[in-house]
Amino acid sequence: MDINSIISSNLLQLQQTVQMSVLQNAMNMETVAAVKLLEDMPQTAAPHPYKGSAVDIQG
C-alpha cells in the first residue's frame, strides 16, 4: 500500500469523525435550546374551551 492511499484513507476517516463531532455538537445545542424553551413556557393550565359552560341533558 503506498503512502498516498494511506494518507487518503486516514483523511477520509478524520473527515467522518469531524462531521460526526459537529453533528453531535449541533444536536446537543438544539436539545439545550428545546429544554430551555420548554422550561420557560408558562406552567398554568389553560381552561377547557367548553367544559362546564353547558349542560346537555336528554331524557
Secondary structure as UniProt FT lines:
FT   HELIX           3..40
FT   TURN            51..53
//
